[in-house]
Amino acid sequence: MSSKASLKKQAIMAKEIMIRYDNNIGVLREKGTAGELKAVMTYIANESNYKQRVTAGLEKE
């Protein structure tokens, strides 16, 4: 699977998890599973890294 397809799948999963917890990371930390929290945090980190690479000119949007 390509990295873009993987990122899209990861984004959809993270958004579904956040909707389940009312888009509140605090509620997710309190009531969510470790796997759900890890999935959302991984998505946030990957998205941040991608935006930094775009800003630095290392990758195109």
PDB file of N, H, CA, C and O in Angstrom:
ATOM      1  N   MET A   1       0.841  -1.171   0.000  1.00  0.00           N
ATOM      2  CA  MET A   1       0.000   0.000   0.000  1.00  0.00           C
ATOM      3  C   MET A   1       0.894   1.244   0.000  1.00  0.00           C
ATOM      4  O   MET A   1       1.884   1.316   0.728  1.00  0.00           O
ATOM      5  N   SER A   2       0.528   2.202  -0.817  1.00  0.00           N
ATOM      6  H   SER A   2      -0.276   2.143  -1.408  1.00  0.00           H
ATOM      7  CA  SER A   2       1.326   3.420  -0.882  1.00  0.00           C
ATOM      8  C   SER A   2       1.175   4.217   0.404  1.00  0.00           C
ATOM      9  O   SER A   2       0.221   4.031   1.160  1.00  0.00           O
ATOM     10  N   SER A   3       2.126   5.100   0.635  1.00  0.00           N
ATOM     11  H   SER A   3       2.900   5.250   0.021  1.00  0.00           H
ATOM     12  CA  SER A   3       2.089   5.875   1.880  1.00  0.00           C
ATOM     13  C   SER A   3       0.905   6.841   1.913  1.00  0.00           C
ATOM     14  O   SER A   3       0.337   7.088   2.977  1.00  0.00           O
ATOM     15  N   LYS A   4       0.529   7.393   0.747  1.00  0.00           N
ATOM     16  H   LYS A   4       0.990   7.192  -0.117  1.00  0.00           H
ATOM     17  CA  LYS A   4      -0.623   8.307   0.723  1.00  0.00           C
ATOM     18  C   LYS A   4      -1.912   7.566   1.037  1.00  0.00           C
ATOM     19  O   LYS A   4      -2.762   8.081   1.762  1.00  0.00           O
ATOM     20  N   ALA A   5      -2.066   6.369   0.501  1.00  0.00           N
ATOM     21  H   ALA A   5      -1.375   5.950  -0.089  1.00  0.00           H
ATOM     22  CA  ALA A   5      -3.262   5.570   0.783  1.00  0.00           C
ATOM     23  C   ALA A   5      -3.288   5.180   2.249  1.00  0.00           C
ATOM     24  O   ALA A   5      -4.345   5.170   2.879  1.00  0.00           O
ATOM     25  N   SER A   6      -2.129   4.860   2.785  1.00  0.00           N
ATOM     26  H   SER A   6      -1.270   4.868   2.272  1.00  0.00           H
ATOM     27  CA  SER A   6      -2.021   4.500   4.194  1.00  0.00           C
ATOM     28  C   SER A   6      -2.384   5.686   5.076  1.00  0.00           C
ATOM     29  O   SER A   6      -3.073   5.523   6.082  1.00  0.00           O
ATOM     30  N   LEU A   7      -1.924   6.882   4.707  1.00  0.00           N
ATOM     31  H   LEU A   7      -1.364   7.015   3.889  1.00  0.00           H
ATOM     32  CA  LEU A   7      -2.244   8.082   5.480  1.00  0.00           C
ATOM     33  C   LEU A   7      -3.729   8.400   5.427  1.00  0.00           C
ATOM     34  O   LEU A   7      -4.306   8.845   6.419  1.00  0.00           O
ATOM     35  N   LYS A   8      -4.356   8.174   4.268  1.00  0.00           N
ATOM     36  H   LYS A   8      -3.887   7.813   3.462  1.00  0.00           H
ATOM     37  CA  LYS A   8      -5.794   8.432   4.151  1.00  0.00           C
ATOM     38  C   LYS A   8      -6.572   7.474   5.049  1.00  0.00           C
ATOM     39  O   LYS A   8      -7.509   7.881   5.737  1.00  0.00           O
ATOM     40  N   LYS A   9      -6.181   6.204   5.040  1.00  0.00           N
ATOM     41  H   LYS A   9      -5.421   5.873   4.482  1.00  0.00           H
ATOM     42  CA  LYS A   9      -6.846   5.216   5.885  1.00  0.00           C
ATOM     43  C   LYS A   9      -6.662   5.574   7.356  1.00  0.00           C
ATOM     44  O   LYS A   9      -7.599   5.481   8.149  1.00  0.00           O
ATOM     45  N   GLN A  10      -5.446   5.984   7.711  1.00  0.00           N
ATOM     46  H   GLN A  10      -4.685   6.060   7.067  1.00  0.00           H
ATOM     47  CA  GLN A  10      -5.144   6.369   9.084  1.00  0.00           C
ATOM     48  C   GLN A  10      -5.962   7.604   9.485  1.00  0.00           C
ATOM     49  O   GLN A  10      -6.452   7.684  10.611  1.00  0.00           O
ATOM     50  N   ALA A  11      -6.105   8.551   8.580  1.00  0.00           N
ATOM     51  H   ALA A  11      -5.706   8.486   7.665  1.00  0.00           H
ATOM     52  CA  ALA A  11      -6.874   9.765   8.863  1.00  0.00           C
ATOM     53  C   ALA A  11      -8.340   9.449   9.094  1.00  0.00           C
ATOM     54  O   ALA A  11      -8.956   9.991  10.012  1.00  0.00           O
ATOM     55  N   ILE A  12      -8.899   8.582   8.275  1.00  0.00           N
ATOM     56  H   ILE A  12      -8.399   8.141   7.530  1.00  0.00           H
ATOM     57  CA  ILE A  12     -10.308   8.203   8.423  1.00  0.00           C
ATOM     58  C   ILE A  12     -10.521   7.518   9.770  1.00  0.00           C
ATOM     59  O   ILE A  12     -11.484   7.809  10.480  1.00  0.00           O
ATOM     60  N   MET A  13      -9.613   6.608  10.113  1.00  0.00           N
ATOM     61  H   MET A  13      -8.830   6.372   9.537  1.00  0.00           H
ATOM     62  CA  MET A  13      -9.735   5.887  11.377  1.00  0.00           C
ATOM     63  C   MET A  13      -9.628   6.847  12.564  1.00  0.00           C
ATOM     64  O   MET A  13     -10.406   6.752  13.513  1.00  0.00           O
ATOM     65  N   ALA A  14      -8.667   7.767  12.511  1.00  0.00           N
ATOM     66  H   ALA A  14      -8.034   7.844  11.740  1.00  0.00           H
ATOM     67  CA  ALA A  14      -8.474   8.724  13.602  1.00  0.00           C
ATOM     68  C   ALA A  14      -9.695   9.631  13.747  1.00  0.00           C
ATOM     69  O   ALA A  14     -10.126   9.923  14.862  1.00  0.00           O
ATOM     70  N   LYS A  15     -10.246  10.073  12.627  1.00  0.00           N
ATOM     71  H   LYS A  15      -9.895   9.837  11.720  1.00  0.00           H
ATOM     72  CA  LYS A  15     -11.427  10.944  12.679  1.00  0.00           C
ATOM     73  C   LYS A  15     -12.633  10.209  13.241  1.00  0.00           C
ATOM     74  O   LYS A  15     -13.411  10.786  14.000  1.00  0.00           O
ATOM     75  N   GLU A  16     -12.798   8.935  12.875  1.00  0.00           N
ATOM     76  H   GLU A  16     -12.166   8.466  12.259  1.00  0.00           H
ATOM     77  CA  GLU A  16     -13.907   8.148  13.421  1.00  0.00           C
ATOM     78  C   GLU A  16     -13.765   7.988  14.934  1.00  0.00           C
ATOM     79  O   GLU A  16     -14.748   8.083  15.668  1.00  0.00           O
ATOM     80  N   ILE A  17     -12.549   7.746  15.394  1.00  0.00           N
ATOM     81  H   ILE A  17     -11.750   7.668  14.798  1.00  0.00           H
ATOM     82  CA  ILE A  17     -12.294   7.610  16.830  1.00  0.00           C
ATOM     83  C   ILE A  17     -12.610   8.921  17.538  1.00  0.00           C
ATOM     84  O   ILE A  17     -13.260   8.919  18.584  1.00  0.00           O
ATOM     85  N   MET A  18     -12.159  10.038  16.980  1.00  0.00           N
ATOM     86  H   MET A  18     -11.631  10.040  16.131  1.00  0.00           H
ATOM     87  CA  MET A  18     -12.385  11.334  17.621  1.00  0.00           C
ATOM     88  C   MET A  18     -13.866  11.691  17.650  1.00  0.00           C
ATOM     89  O   MET A  18     -14.331  12.298  18.615  1.00  0.00           O
ATOM     90  N   ILE A  19     -14.610  11.329  16.622  1.00  0.00           N
ATOM     91  H   ILE A  19     -14.233  10.836  15.838  1.00  0.00           H
ATOM     92  CA  ILE A  19     -16.053  11.572  16.620  1.00  0.00           C
ATOM     93  C   ILE A  19     -16.704  10.783  17.754  1.00  0.00           C
ATOM     94  O   ILE A  19     -17.602  11.285  18.429  1.00  0.00           O
ATOM     95  N   ARG A  20     -16.248   9.553  17.959  1.00  0.00           N
ATOM     96  H   ARG A  20     -15.518   9.146  17.410  1.00  0.00           H
ATOM     97  CA  ARG A  20     -16.787   8.707  19.021  1.00  0.00           C
ATOM     98  C   ARG A  20     -16.599   9.347  20.401  1.00  0.00           C
ATOM     99  O   ARG A  20     -17.401   9.129  21.309  1.00  0.00           O
ATOM    100  N   TYR A  21     -15.531  10.139  20.546  1.00  0.00           N
ATOM    101  H   TYR A  21     -14.879  10.317  19.809  1.00  0.00           H
ATOM    102  CA  TYR A  21     -15.234  10.786  21.833  1.00  0.00           C
ATOM    103  C   TYR A  21     -15.454  12.296  21.768  1.00  0.00           C
ATOM    104  O   TYR A  21     -14.783  13.054  22.469  1.00  0.00           O
ATOM    105  N   ASP A  22     -16.385  12.728  20.935  1.00  0.00           N
ATOM    106  H   ASP A  22     -16.930  12.112  20.366  1.00  0.00           H
ATOM    107  CA  ASP A  22     -16.802  14.131  20.824  1.00  0.00           C
ATOM    108  C   ASP A  22     -15.647  15.078  20.514  1.00  0.00           C
ATOM    109  O   ASP A  22     -15.626  16.205  21.009  1.00  0.00           O
ATOM    110  N   ASN A  23     -14.701  14.644  19.717  1.00  0.00           N
ATOM    111  H   ASN A  23     -14.718  13.729  19.315  1.00  0.00           H
ATOM    112  CA  ASN A  23     -13.539  15.456  19.320  1.00  0.00           C
ATOM    113  C   ASN A  23     -12.809  16.031  20.522  1.00  0.00           C
ATOM    114  O   ASN A  23     -12.293  17.147  20.464  1.00  0.00           O
ATOM    115  N   ASN A  24     -12.766  15.283  21.595  1.00  0.00           N
ATOM    116  H   ASN A  24     -13.185  14.376  21.642  1.00  0.00           H
ATOM    117  CA  ASN A  24     -12.135  15.745  22.824  1.00  0.00           C
ATOM    118  C   ASN A  24     -11.028  14.766  23.212  1.00  0.00           C
ATOM    119  O   ASN A  24     -11.305  13.631  23.600  1.00  0.00           O
ATOM    120  N   ILE A  25      -9.782  15.205  23.107  1.00  0.00           N
ATOM    121  H   ILE A  25      -9.557  16.127  22.792  1.00  0.00           H
ATOM    122  CA  ILE A  25      -8.645  14.333  23.394  1.00  0.00           C
ATOM    123  C   ILE A  25      -8.617  13.930  24.867  1.00  0.00           C
ATOM    124  O   ILE A  25      -8.143  12.845  25.204  1.00  0.00           O
ATOM    125  N   GLY A  26      -9.124  14.801  25.748  1.00  0.00           N
ATOM    126  H   GLY A  26      -9.509  15.682  25.474  1.00  0.00           H
ATOM    127  CA  GLY A  26      -9.181  14.477  27.174  1.00  0.00           C
ATOM    128  C   GLY A  26     -10.129  13.322  27.454  1.00  0.00           C
ATOM    129  O   GLY A  26      -9.817  12.427  28.239  1.00  0.00           O
ATOM    130  N   VAL A  27     -11.283  13.347  26.810  1.00  0.00           N
ATOM    131  H   VAL A  27     -11.537  14.074  26.172  1.00  0.00           H
ATOM    132  CA  VAL A  27     -12.249  12.257  26.973  1.00  0.00           C
ATOM    133  C   VAL A  27     -11.663  10.974  26.392  1.00  0.00           C
ATOM    134  O   VAL A  27     -11.826   9.899  26.969  1.00  0.00           O
ATOM    135  N   LEU A  28     -10.991  11.082  25.264  1.00  0.00           N
ATOM    136  H   LEU A  28     -10.859  11.955  24.795  1.00  0.00           H
ATOM    137  CA  LEU A  28     -10.347   9.913  24.661  1.00  0.00           C
ATOM    138  C   LEU A  28      -9.326   9.313  25.620  1.00  0.00           C
ATOM    139  O   LEU A  28      -9.271   8.094  25.785  1.00  0.00           O
ATOM    140  N   ARG A  29      -8.521  10.155  26.251  1.00  0.00           N
ATOM    141  H   ARG A  29      -8.565  11.145  26.117  1.00  0.00           H
ATOM    142  CA  ARG A  29      -7.516   9.656  27.198  1.00  0.00           C
ATOM    143  C   ARG A  29      -8.168   8.976  28.396  1.00  0.00           C
ATOM    144  O   ARG A  29      -7.660   7.975  28.899  1.00  0.00           O
ATOM    145  N   GLU A  30      -9.302   9.525  28.854  1.00  0.00           N
ATOM    146  H   GLU A  30      -9.715  10.339  28.445  1.00  0.00           H
ATOM    147  CA  GLU A  30      -9.980   8.975  30.033  1.00  0.00           C
ATOM    148  C   GLU A  30     -10.743   7.686  29.723  1.00  0.00           C
ATOM    149  O   GLU A  30     -10.665   6.715  30.477  1.00  0.00           O
ATOM    150  N   LYS A  31     -11.479   7.683  28.611  1.00  0.00           N
ATOM    151  H   LYS A  31     -11.542   8.471  27.999  1.00  0.00           H
ATOM    152  CA  LYS A  31     -12.410   6.589  28.350  1.00  0.00           C
ATOM    153  C   LYS A  31     -12.004   5.667  27.204  1.00  0.00           C
ATOM    154  O   LYS A  31     -12.545   4.569  27.079  1.00  0.00           O
ATOM    155  N   GLY A  32     -11.067   6.092  26.374  1.00  0.00           N
ATOM    156  H   GLY A  32     -10.627   6.984  26.476  1.00  0.00           H
ATOM    157  CA  GLY A  32     -10.679   5.292  25.222  1.00  0.00           C
ATOM    158  C   GLY A  32      -9.695   4.193  25.570  1.00  0.00           C
ATOM    159  O   GLY A  32      -9.132   4.161  26.665  1.00  0.00           O
ATOM    160  N   THR A  33      -9.499   3.298  24.620  1.00  0.00           N
ATOM    161  H   THR A  33      -9.956   3.324  23.731  1.00  0.00           H
ATOM    162  CA  THR A  33      -8.516   2.241  24.810  1.00  0.00           C
ATOM    163  C   THR A  33      -7.130   2.770  24.452  1.00  0.00           C
ATOM    164  O   THR A  33      -6.992   3.812  23.812  1.00  0.00           O
ATOM    165  N   ALA A  34      -6.123   2.038  24.872  1.00  0.00           N
ATOM    166  H   ALA A  34      -6.235   1.191  25.392  1.00  0.00           H
ATOM    167  CA  ALA A  34      -4.752   2.425  24.549  1.00  0.00           C
ATOM    168  C   ALA A  34      -4.532   2.418  23.039  1.00  0.00           C
ATOM    169  O   ALA A  34      -3.819   3.269  22.507  1.00  0.00           O
ATOM    170  N   GLY A  35      -5.134   1.472  22.363  1.00  0.00           N
ATOM    171  H   GLY A  35      -5.712   0.780  22.795  1.00  0.00           H
ATOM    172  CA  GLY A  35      -5.000   1.383  20.908  1.00  0.00           C
ATOM    173  C   GLY A  35      -5.612   2.573  20.193  1.00  0.00           C
ATOM    174  O   GLY A  35      -5.053   3.075  19.219  1.00  0.00           O
ATOM    175  N   GLU A  36      -6.764   3.025  20.679  1.00  0.00           N
ATOM    176  H   GLU A  36      -7.218   2.617  21.471  1.00  0.00           H
ATOM    177  CA  GLU A  36      -7.411   4.190  20.076  1.00  0.00           C
ATOM    178  C   GLU A  36      -6.572   5.439  20.280  1.00  0.00           C
ATOM    179  O   GLU A  36      -6.384   6.229  19.355  1.00  0.00           O
ATOM    180  N   LEU A  37      -6.069   5.613  21.493  1.00  0.00           N
ATOM    181  H   LEU A  37      -6.222   4.971  22.244  1.00  0.00           H
ATOM    182  CA  LEU A  37      -5.232   6.777  21.778  1.00  0.00           C
ATOM    183  C   LEU A  37      -3.964   6.748  20.929  1.00  0.00           C
ATOM    184  O   LEU A  37      -3.549   7.775  20.391  1.00  0.00           O
ATOM    185  N   LYS A  38      -3.355   5.584  20.812  1.00  0.00           N
ATOM    186  H   LYS A  38      -3.692   4.750  21.250  1.00  0.00           H
ATOM    187  CA  LYS A  38      -2.135   5.450  20.012  1.00  0.00           C
ATOM    188  C   LYS A  38      -2.418   5.764  18.544  1.00  0.00           C
ATOM    189  O   LYS A  38      -1.620   6.437  17.891  1.00  0.00           O
ATOM    190  N   ALA A  39      -3.542   5.283  18.022  1.00  0.00           N
ATOM    191  H   ALA A  39      -4.190   4.736  18.552  1.00  0.00           H
ATOM    192  CA  ALA A  39      -3.892   5.537  16.622  1.00  0.00           C
ATOM    193  C   ALA A  39      -4.053   7.029  16.358  1.00  0.00           C
ATOM    194  O   ALA A  39      -3.555   7.539  15.355  1.00  0.00           O
ATOM    195  N   VAL A  40      -4.743   7.726  17.247  1.00  0.00           N
ATOM    196  H   VAL A  40      -5.147   7.311  18.062  1.00  0.00           H
ATOM    197  CA  VAL A  40      -4.970   9.169  17.070  1.00  0.00           C
ATOM    198  C   VAL A  40      -3.651   9.929  17.215  1.00  0.00           C
ATOM    199  O   VAL A  40      -3.360  10.816  16.412  1.00  0.00           O
ATOM    200  N   MET A  41      -2.866   9.600  18.208  1.00  0.00           N
ATOM    201  H   MET A  41      -3.102   8.879  18.860  1.00  0.00           H
ATOM    202  CA  MET A  41      -1.600  10.304  18.421  1.00  0.00           C
ATOM    203  C   MET A  41      -0.620  10.043  17.276  1.00  0.00           C
ATOM    204  O   MET A  41       0.131  10.940  16.891  1.00  0.00           O
ATOM    205  N   THR A  42      -0.620   8.844  16.738  1.00  0.00           N
ATOM    206  H   THR A  42      -1.230   8.116  17.051  1.00  0.00           H
ATOM    207  CA  THR A  42       0.231   8.525  15.586  1.00  0.00           C
ATOM    208  C   THR A  42      -0.189   9.345  14.378  1.00  0.00           C
ATOM    209  O   THR A  42       0.655   9.868  13.650  1.00  0.00           O
ATOM    210  N   TYR A  43      -1.496   9.457  14.168  1.00  0.00           N
ATOM    211  H   TYR A  43      -2.181   9.032  14.760  1.00  0.00           H
ATOM    212  CA  TYR A  43      -1.993  10.274  13.060  1.00  0.00           C
ATOM    213  C   TYR A  43      -1.564  11.726  13.227  1.00  0.00           C
ATOM    214  O   TYR A  43      -1.109  12.353  12.270  1.00  0.00           O
ATOM    215  N   ILE A  44      -1.705  12.263  14.430  1.00  0.00           N
ATOM    216  H   ILE A  44      -2.074  11.754  15.207  1.00  0.00           H
ATOM    217  CA  ILE A  44      -1.321  13.655  14.689  1.00  0.00           C
ATOM    218  C   ILE A  44       0.170  13.852  14.418  1.00  0.00           C
ATOM    219  O   ILE A  44       0.559  14.838  13.792  1.00  0.00           O
ATOM    220  N   ALA A  45       0.995  12.935  14.880  1.00  0.00           N
ATOM    221  H   ALA A  45       0.678  12.135  15.389  1.00  0.00           H
ATOM    222  CA  ALA A  45       2.448  13.041  14.679  1.00  0.00           C
ATOM    223  C   ALA A  45       2.803  12.947  13.197  1.00  0.00           C
ATOM    224  O   ALA A  45       3.622  13.726  12.709  1.00  0.00           O
ATOM    225  N   ASN A  46       2.202  12.009  12.480  1.00  0.00           N
ATOM    226  H   ASN A  46       1.537  11.376  12.876  1.00  0.00           H
ATOM    227  CA  ASN A  46       2.495  11.855  11.050  1.00  0.00           C
ATOM    228  C   ASN A  46       2.063  13.083  10.260  1.00  0.00           C
ATOM    229  O   ASN A  46       2.769  13.520   9.351  1.00  0.00           O
ATOM    230  N   GLU A  47       0.910  13.639  10.603  1.00  0.00           N
ATOM    231  H   GLU A  47       0.337  13.285  11.342  1.00  0.00           H
ATOM    232  CA  GLU A  47       0.418  14.838   9.914  1.00  0.00           C
ATOM    233  C   GLU A  47       1.335  16.032  10.189  1.00  0.00           C
ATOM    234  O   GLU A  47       1.614  16.830   9.295  1.00  0.00           O
ATOM    235  N   SER A  48       1.791  16.143  11.417  1.00  0.00           N
ATOM    236  H   SER A  48       1.565  15.495  12.144  1.00  0.00           H
ATOM    237  CA  SER A  48       2.711  17.221  11.782  1.00  0.00           C
ATOM    238  C   SER A  48       4.031  17.091  11.024  1.00  0.00           C
ATOM    239  O   SER A  48       4.559  18.078  10.512  1.00  0.00           O
ATOM    240  N   ASN A  49       4.558  15.870  10.957  1.00  0.00           N
ATOM    241  H   ASN A  49       4.128  15.069  11.373  1.00  0.00           H
ATOM    242  CA  ASN A  49       5.808  15.638  10.234  1.00  0.00           C
ATOM    243  C   ASN A  49       5.657  15.957   8.750  1.00  0.00           C
ATOM    244  O   ASN A  49       6.552  16.541   8.140  1.00  0.00           O
ATOM    245  N   TYR A  50       4.526  15.574   8.177  1.00  0.00           N
ATOM    246  H   TYR A  50       3.799  15.100   8.673  1.00  0.00           H
ATOM    247  CA  TYR A  50       4.267  15.855   6.770  1.00  0.00           C
ATOM    248  C   TYR A  50       4.241  17.362   6.514  1.00  0.00           C
ATOM    249  O   TYR A  50       4.841  17.846   5.554  1.00  0.00           O
ATOM    250  N   LYS A  51       3.546  18.093   7.372  1.00  0.00           N
ATOM    251  H   LYS A  51       3.058  17.701   8.152  1.00  0.00           H
ATOM    252  CA  LYS A  51       3.455  19.547   7.200  1.00  0.00           C
ATOM    253  C   LYS A  51       4.821  20.211   7.355  1.00  0.00           C
ATOM    254  O   LYS A  51       5.105  21.197   6.675  1.00  0.00           O
ATOM    255  N   GLN A  52       5.660  19.692   8.229  1.00  0.00           N
ATOM    256  H   GLN A  52       5.430  18.890   8.782  1.00  0.00           H
ATOM    257  CA  GLN A  52       7.015  20.223   8.391  1.00  0.00           C
ATOM    258  C   GLN A  52       7.857  19.961   7.140  1.00  0.00           C
ATOM    259  O   GLN A  52       8.631  20.821   6.720  1.00  0.00           O
ATOM    260  N   ARG A  53       7.704  18.764   6.542  1.00  0.00           N
ATOM    261  H   ARG A  53       7.076  18.066   6.884  1.00  0.00           H
ATOM    262  CA  ARG A  53       8.453  18.455   5.322  1.00  0.00           C
ATOM    263  C   ARG A  53       8.016  19.358   4.177  1.00  0.00           C
ATOM    264  O   ARG A  53       8.847  19.798   3.383  1.00  0.00           O
ATOM    265  N   VAL A  54       6.725  19.637   4.086  1.00  0.00           N
ATOM    266  H   VAL A  54       6.049  19.280   4.732  1.00  0.00           H
ATOM    267  CA  VAL A  54       6.205  20.525   3.041  1.00  0.00           C
ATOM    268  C   VAL A  54       6.760  21.930   3.260  1.00  0.00           C
ATOM    269  O   VAL A  54       7.206  22.573   2.310  1.00  0.00           O
ATOM    270  N   THR A  55       6.735  22.407   4.496  1.00  0.00           N
ATOM    271  H   THR A  55       6.372  21.885   5.268  1.00  0.00           H
ATOM    272  CA  THR A  55       7.231  23.743   4.820  1.00  0.00           C
ATOM    273  C   THR A  55       8.713  23.873   4.495  1.00  0.00           C
ATOM    274  O   THR A  55       9.160  24.918   4.022  1.00  0.00           O
ATOM    275  N   ALA A  56       9.473  22.814   4.749  1.00  0.00           N
ATOM    276  H   ALA A  56       9.110  21.965   5.133  1.00  0.00           H
ATOM    277  CA  ALA A  56      10.918  22.839   4.500  1.00  0.00           C
ATOM    278  C   ALA A  56      11.247  22.618   3.020  1.00  0.00           C
ATOM    279  O   ALA A  56      12.405  22.737   2.619  1.00  0.00           O
ATOM    280  N   GLY A  57      10.238  22.299   2.212  1.00  0.00           N
ATOM    281  H   GLY A  57       9.298  22.202   2.538  1.00  0.00           H
ATOM    282  CA  GLY A  57      10.458  22.098   0.785  1.00  0.00           C
ATOM    283  C   GLY A  57      10.966  20.708   0.442  1.00  0.00           C
ATOM    284  O   GLY A  57      11.457  20.487  -0.665  1.00  0.00           O
ATOM    285  N   LEU A  58      10.858  19.780   1.361  1.00  0.00           N
ATOM    286  H   LEU A  58      10.459  19.959   2.261  1.00  0.00           H
ATOM    287  CA  LEU A  58      11.348  18.431   1.112  1.00  0.00           C
ATOM    288  C   LEU A  58      10.289  17.556   0.450  1.00  0.00           C
ATOM    289  O   LEU A  58      10.602  16.484  -0.068  1.00  0.00           O
ATOM    290  N   GLU A  59       9.051  18.006   0.466  1.00  0.00           N
ATOM    291  H   GLU A  59       8.797  18.877   0.887  1.00  0.00           H
ATOM    292  CA  GLU A  59       7.954  17.239  -0.110  1.00  0.00           C
ATOM    293  C   GLU A  59       6.913  18.199  -0.632  1.00  0.00           C
ATOM    294  O   GLU A  59       6.690  19.267  -0.063  1.00  0.00           O
ATOM    295  N   LYS A  60       6.267  17.803  -1.736  1.00  0.00           N
ATOM    296  H   LYS A  60       6.448  16.935  -2.199  1.00  0.00           H
ATOM    297  CA  LYS A  60       5.215  18.635  -2.300  1.00  0.00           C
ATOM    298  C   LYS A  60       3.879  18.181  -1.770  1.00  0.00           C
ATOM    299  O   LYS A  60       3.686  17.007  -1.455  1.00  0.00           O
ATOM    300  N   GLU A  61       2.936  19.139  -1.671  1.00  0.00           N
ATOM    301  H   GLU A  61       3.092  20.093  -1.926  1.00  0.00           H
ATOM    302  CA  GLU A  61       1.591  18.816  -1.166  1.00  0.00           C
ATOM    303  C   GLU A  61       0.828  17.966  -2.115  1.00  0.00           C
ATOM    304  O   GLU A  61      -0.317  17.608  -1.839  1.00  0.00           O
TER     305      GLU A  61
END
